[in-house]
Amino acid sequence: MYKFLIRPLLFALDPEKAHHITFSAIRFLCRIPGMKALFRSMYEIKDHRLEREVFGIMFKNPVGLAAGFDKDAKCYQELSAFGFGFIEIGTLTPKPQDGNPKKRLFRLLEDSAIINRMGFNNQGVAAAVERLRTNKSVLIGGNIGKNKVTPNEEAAKDYESCFDALYDVVDYFVVNVSSPNTPNLRALQDKEPLTDLLQTLQDKNAAKPKPKPILLKIAPDLTNEQLLDIIDIVNQTKIAGVIATNTTLSRDGLQSANQSETGGLSGKPLTKRATEVIRFLSEKSNKSFPIIGVGGIHSAQDALDKLDAGAALVQLYTGFIYEGPALVKAINKEILRRG
C-alpha cells in the first residue's frame, strides 16, 4: 500500500513539505482510538529472540530509526508504533536555529537516494526535552551537535550543554561531528580535537549518578588511516561505541540529474561503503566496541549484511522513506528466520 499509493502522493510534493505533511498525518491518525494499536499489529514483531543487549541497554529489536527524521522529538511516540526497537532524535543544538536556506532537501529517484543540506535545523534542545518528559516506553537516543555560529574552539561547550539538558530524558547519546552541512564541523573528526571533545563528555558522564552510553557518529568518507584513529580514540576515551555511517560527499556512480546538489548523500549509493566501514572497524578493533550500522538499508538483506559485517544494531532513514514501514517488519522477520 505504501509504495503503490502513499509514496507516489508524497513524492509528488516538495520533499521537505512532504516530510511535514507525513508527520502531521501520523500524529493525527495516532490520536484516533485504536489506530496506534492497528499500526503495531501491522508492523511490530514481538519476539524475545529479537532482543539485543548492547552497551548495557536492552533493545526489544535491533532496528532503529536514525537521527534526522524526528529532529525535535515531535513524533517519536507515534513512530515507535511502526515496529522500531529504538528512536534516535536530533541532531539537537543548544540554541534553536533555522538551518540552511531552502531548498535544501532533494530526492534522487533514479538512485533511490536523498541529498540534504539541512544544516542542523531544530528548535533547540530545551524544546525537545519538554516533549521527551512525557515519554513512557520508547527507547530514545539523543543525537547532539553544535550551533552553526559556535566556533570549533568552543564546540565542546555546546555538546556539554546538550548533554546536560538531555541526560534525564534519553537512554544513550550520539556525538555528531560528521554532518557535512555545518561549516568546519567535520574538522572535529581530527584525532586531537575529537579525543578532547569525547574525553570532556566522558568526564562529565562519569560524574553522573548513572553514566549513559556515549557513541560517536562518523562519516563514510574517512580513510582507513582515519578509521584506525577512530578505533584508537574509542579505546582511549572508552566511549560506548560508534554509529557508522553518516551521509557522504561522494557522488560516484549516480544517475539522477540533480546529483550535483551540495550536501550529504544518503540511500542506496551508500549501501556498500557503509558496510565496508562497519566491517573495517569491527575487524581492526577485534570487535572491542559495539557498532550501529546505518547507510543504504533498503531491504532485509542490506540490514543482514551490516549485522554480518559486525553491526550490533541497525538504523533506517532513507530506506524508510523509499520502502515504508514494512521494511522494519521485513528485517525483523528475516532475522528470526535466520535464527
C-alpha positions as MATLAB code, in Angstrom:
seq = 'MYKFLIRPLLFALDPEKAHHITFSAIRFLCRIPGMKALFRSMYEIKDHRLEREVFGIMFKNPVGLAAGFDKDAKCYQELSAFGFGFIEIGTLTPKPQDGNPKKRLFRLLEDSAIINRMGFNNQGVAAAVERLRTNKSVLIGGNIGKNKVTPNEEAAKDYESCFDALYDVVDYFVVNVSSPNTPNLRALQDKEPLTDLLQTLQDKNAAKPKPKPILLKIAPDLTNEQLLDIIDIVNQTKIAGVIATNTTLSRDGLQSANQSETGGLSGKPLTKRATEVIRFLSEKSNKSFPIIGVGGIHSAQDALDKLDAGAALVQLYTGFIYEGPALVKAINKEILRRG';
ca = [
       0.000    0.000    0.000;
       2.747    2.440    0.920;
       4.844    2.021   -2.225;
       1.902    1.981   -4.632;
      -0.390    4.581   -3.079;
       1.120    6.696   -0.332;
       4.644    7.119   -1.676;
       3.595    8.409   -5.131;
       1.426   11.045   -3.452;
       4.223   12.143   -1.134;
       6.844   12.084   -3.873;
       4.693   14.439   -5.941;
       5.358   17.089   -3.279;
       8.464   19.032   -2.328;
      10.482   16.670   -0.068;
      10.556   18.920    2.974;
       6.855   19.721    2.654;
       6.085   16.017    2.289;
       8.015   15.341    5.480;
       5.951   17.823    7.487;
       2.691   16.529    5.988;
       3.707   12.967    6.887;
       4.363   13.974   10.486;
       1.024   15.744   10.743;
      -0.795   12.770    9.236;
       0.889   10.247   11.551;
       0.125   12.324   14.639;
      -3.500   12.810   13.533;
      -4.049    9.125   12.799;
      -2.490    8.024   16.087;
      -4.938   10.221   18.010;
      -7.809    8.141   16.619;
      -8.666    5.436   19.167;
      -7.224    2.111   18.138;
      -5.044    3.386   15.272;
      -1.740    3.131   17.088;
      -2.639   -0.425   18.099;
      -3.522   -1.155   14.472;
      -0.137    0.105   13.270;
       1.580   -2.055   15.878;
      -0.376   -5.115   14.767;
       0.685   -4.445   11.170;
       4.375   -3.695   11.652;
       5.613   -4.741   15.081;
       7.045   -8.183   15.800;
       7.292   -9.127   19.442;
       9.699  -11.976   19.997;
      12.311  -12.359   22.713;
      14.728  -13.715   20.095;
      14.933  -10.219   18.608;
      16.086   -8.679   21.880;
      19.643   -7.362   21.991;
      21.600   -6.091   24.966;
      24.041   -3.512   23.658;
      26.177   -1.124   25.750;
      24.145   -2.093   28.786;
      20.733   -1.357   27.267;
      18.132   -3.948   26.325;
      16.665   -3.272   22.882;
      13.407   -5.069   22.059;
      14.634   -5.474   18.489;
      17.752   -4.326   16.615;
      16.073   -1.992   14.075;
      16.024    1.699   14.921;
      15.116    4.991   13.287;
      18.180    7.124   12.591;
      18.621   10.723   13.681;
      17.383   13.421   11.321;
      13.907   12.042   10.800;
      12.418   13.252   14.100;
      14.855   16.050   14.875;
      12.742   17.756   17.536;
      11.207   14.692   19.216;
       7.772   15.655   17.907;
       6.662   12.224   16.712;
       8.754    9.583   18.467;
       5.800    8.018   20.290;
       3.828    7.590   17.081;
       6.830    6.436   15.030;
       7.545    3.726   17.573;
       4.258    2.085   16.523;
       5.864    1.131   13.189;
       7.919   -1.580   14.853;
      11.163    0.219   15.641;
      13.187   -1.027   18.578;
      14.505    2.470   19.276;
      14.256    6.037   18.010;
      17.151    8.483   17.725;
      16.138   12.138   17.869;
      18.164   15.171   16.786;
      20.599   16.419   15.814;
      19.888   18.950   18.568;
      21.839   22.111   19.301;
      21.791   24.291   22.436;
      20.000   27.166   20.732;
      17.264   26.950   18.093;
      18.438   27.515   14.533;
      16.740   27.642   11.153;
      19.353   25.652    9.294;
      20.401   26.391    5.743;
      18.248   28.283    3.226;
      15.593   26.298    1.375;
      15.509   24.420   -0.991;
      17.751   22.015    0.923;
      16.320   18.520    0.504;
      16.384   16.627   -2.807;
      15.212   13.209   -3.949;
      17.396   11.334   -6.408;
      14.743    8.944   -7.693;
      16.895    7.068  -10.196;
      19.363    6.307   -7.414;
      16.898    5.680   -4.544;
      18.759    8.387   -2.676;
      18.421   11.747   -0.976;
      20.723   14.747   -0.794;
      20.232   17.052    2.158;
      21.911   20.221    3.313;
      19.544   20.924    6.188;
      22.200   22.338    8.490;
      21.013   21.134   11.923;
      17.652   22.914   11.696;
      15.961   22.373   15.066;
      14.013   24.150   17.779;
      16.794   23.815   20.324;
      17.442   21.196   22.973;
      15.090   22.689   25.586;
      12.019   22.224   23.358;
      12.888   18.572   22.731;
      13.459   17.935   26.433;
       9.927   19.111   27.231;
       8.469   16.667   24.699;
      10.612   13.811   25.950;
       9.458   14.272   29.539;
       6.164   12.575   28.623;
       7.933    9.505   27.212;
       6.895    6.304   28.940;
       8.266    3.404   26.957;
      10.183    4.435   23.824;
      13.936    3.817   23.917;
      15.497    7.127   22.875;
      18.916    8.126   21.594;
      19.880   11.779   21.773;
      21.976   12.994   18.846;
      23.804   16.222   19.734;
      25.713   18.851   17.792;
      26.899   22.432   17.891;
      25.270   25.624   16.708;
      26.498   26.981   13.387;
      27.715   30.236   14.979;
      29.776   28.426   17.606;
      33.470   28.284   16.603;
      35.129   24.880   16.748;
      37.346   26.041   19.610;
      34.212   26.402   21.748;
      32.292   23.426   20.339;
      32.731   21.317   23.474;
      30.580   23.783   25.425;
      27.669   23.207   23.019;
      27.958   19.438   23.299;
      28.188   19.679   27.095;
      25.115   21.899   27.179;
      23.081   19.404   25.149;
      24.392   16.510   27.235;
      23.327   18.147   30.492;
      19.888   19.079   29.146;
      19.118   15.628   27.719;
      20.677   13.454   30.390;
      17.445   12.659   32.249;
      15.310   12.000   29.143;
      17.420    9.865   26.775;
      18.879    6.365   27.043;
      22.088    6.999   25.098;
      23.931    9.883   23.426;
      25.381   10.313   19.957;
      28.081   12.901   19.266;
      27.612   14.158   15.714;
      30.780   15.659   14.256;
      30.255   14.135   10.810;
      27.472   16.120    9.173;
      28.780   17.836    6.019;
      26.223   20.652    6.294;
      27.628   22.716    9.179;
      30.765   24.649    8.152;
      34.003   23.139    9.517;
      32.139   20.583   11.665;
      33.965   17.625   10.142;
      37.278   19.154   11.260;
      36.258   17.984   14.718;
      36.790   14.414   13.482;
      40.553   15.000   13.532;
      42.224   12.937   16.225;
      43.223   15.604   18.746;
      40.028   17.725   18.836;
      37.825   14.631   18.740;
      39.695   12.956   21.596;
      39.441   16.150   23.672;
      35.711   16.515   22.959;
      34.837   12.918   23.786;
      37.011   12.906   26.910;
      35.308   16.085   28.121;
      31.907   14.444   27.728;
      33.097   11.207   29.308;
      34.422   13.104   32.338;
      31.068   14.815   32.707;
      29.312   11.482   32.210;
      31.422    9.785   34.896;
      30.314   12.392   37.419;
      26.652   11.457   36.921;
      24.924    9.006   39.293;
      24.366    6.596   36.404;
      26.597    7.229   33.364;
      24.900    6.748   29.993;
      26.406    5.327   26.801;
      28.043    7.886   24.529;
      28.513    6.955   20.877;
      30.309    8.684   18.040;
      28.727    9.075   14.591;
      31.318    9.056   11.826;
      31.395    9.918    8.143;
      31.739    7.254    5.433;
      34.379    9.403    3.728;
      37.121    8.695    6.280;
      40.270    6.956    5.052;
      41.450    3.676    6.567;
      44.096    5.620    8.476;
      41.414    7.903    9.911;
      39.263    4.891   10.803;
      42.216    3.426   12.706;
      42.409    6.740   14.548;
      38.717    6.364   15.416;
      39.424    2.941   16.925;
      42.256    4.429   18.999;
      40.023    7.279   20.165;
      37.196    4.940   21.177;
      39.589    2.760   23.143;
      41.325    5.733   24.737;
      38.181    7.616   25.781;
      36.230    4.433   26.499;
      33.061    5.707   24.854;
      30.392    3.055   24.315;
      30.575    2.649   20.546;
      30.290    4.052   17.034;
      27.500    4.759   14.554;
      28.660    4.072   11.007;
      27.851    5.987    8.926;
      26.533    9.485    8.307;
      25.877   10.858    4.807;
      28.596   11.016    2.156;
      30.016   13.773   -0.024;
      30.795   11.239   -2.759;
      28.753   11.294   -5.957;
      30.273    8.233   -7.614;
      28.021    6.293   -9.965;
      24.897    8.438   -9.637;
      22.309    8.559  -12.417;
      19.971   11.351  -11.283;
      20.056   14.738  -12.991;
      20.189   16.639   -9.691;
      23.206   14.764   -8.358;
      25.310   17.939   -8.294;
      23.332   19.498   -5.443;
      25.581   20.181   -2.467;
      25.004   18.346    0.790;
      25.172   14.866    2.228;
      24.044   11.895    0.138;
      22.112    9.029    1.725;
      20.324    5.972    0.381;
      21.287    3.075   -1.864;
      24.552    4.597   -3.169;
      25.845    4.434    0.411;
      24.986    0.765    0.994;
      28.350   -0.745    0.086;
      30.591    1.894    1.650;
      28.740    1.941    4.977;
      29.052   -1.837    5.200;
      32.769   -1.618    4.372;
      33.323    0.874    7.189;
      31.440   -1.346    9.648;
      33.490   -4.390    8.662;
      36.784   -2.476    8.870;
      36.022   -1.094   12.332;
      34.801   -4.442   13.603;
      37.765   -6.442   12.317;
      40.525   -3.949   13.116;
      39.200   -3.369   16.633;
      38.716   -7.087   17.280;
      35.068   -6.277   17.981;
      36.108   -4.291   21.045;
      33.102   -1.950   20.879;
      29.535   -2.077   19.503;
      28.667   -0.538   16.138;
      25.275    0.702   14.995;
      25.090    0.239   11.231;
      23.297    2.804    9.092;
      23.501    3.801    5.450;
      21.693    2.448    2.417;
      19.480   -0.133    4.118;
      16.634   -0.619    1.624;
      15.984   -4.326    2.126;
      16.196   -7.003    4.787;
      19.329   -8.332    3.105;
      21.001   -4.919    3.365;
      20.384   -4.997    7.113;
      21.667   -8.563    7.437;
      24.819   -7.616    5.532;
      25.548   -4.916    8.103;
      24.869   -7.246   11.006;
      27.127   -9.847    9.399;
      29.818   -7.180    8.926;
      29.849   -6.542   12.662;
      26.968   -4.215   13.496;
      25.086   -4.949   16.717;
      22.101   -2.814   15.701;
      20.944   -1.084   12.523;
      19.106    2.146   11.747;
      16.936    3.276    8.852;
      16.404    6.684    7.331;
      16.283    6.982    3.541;
      15.254    3.330    3.179;
      12.300    4.031    5.466;
      11.250    6.899    3.188;
      11.559    4.864   -0.014;
      10.339    1.474    1.223;
       7.925    2.409    4.019;
       7.342    0.852    7.445;
       7.011   -2.657    6.028;
      10.822   -2.610    5.799;
      11.111   -2.656    9.609;
       8.961   -5.773    9.817;
      10.765   -7.435    6.913;
      14.140   -7.022    8.595;
      12.962   -8.401   11.910;
      11.228  -11.331   10.200;
      14.392  -12.191    8.295;
      16.493  -12.038   11.461;
      14.084  -14.509   13.090;
      14.055  -16.732   10.018;
      17.836  -16.990   10.048;
      17.782  -17.860   13.744;
];
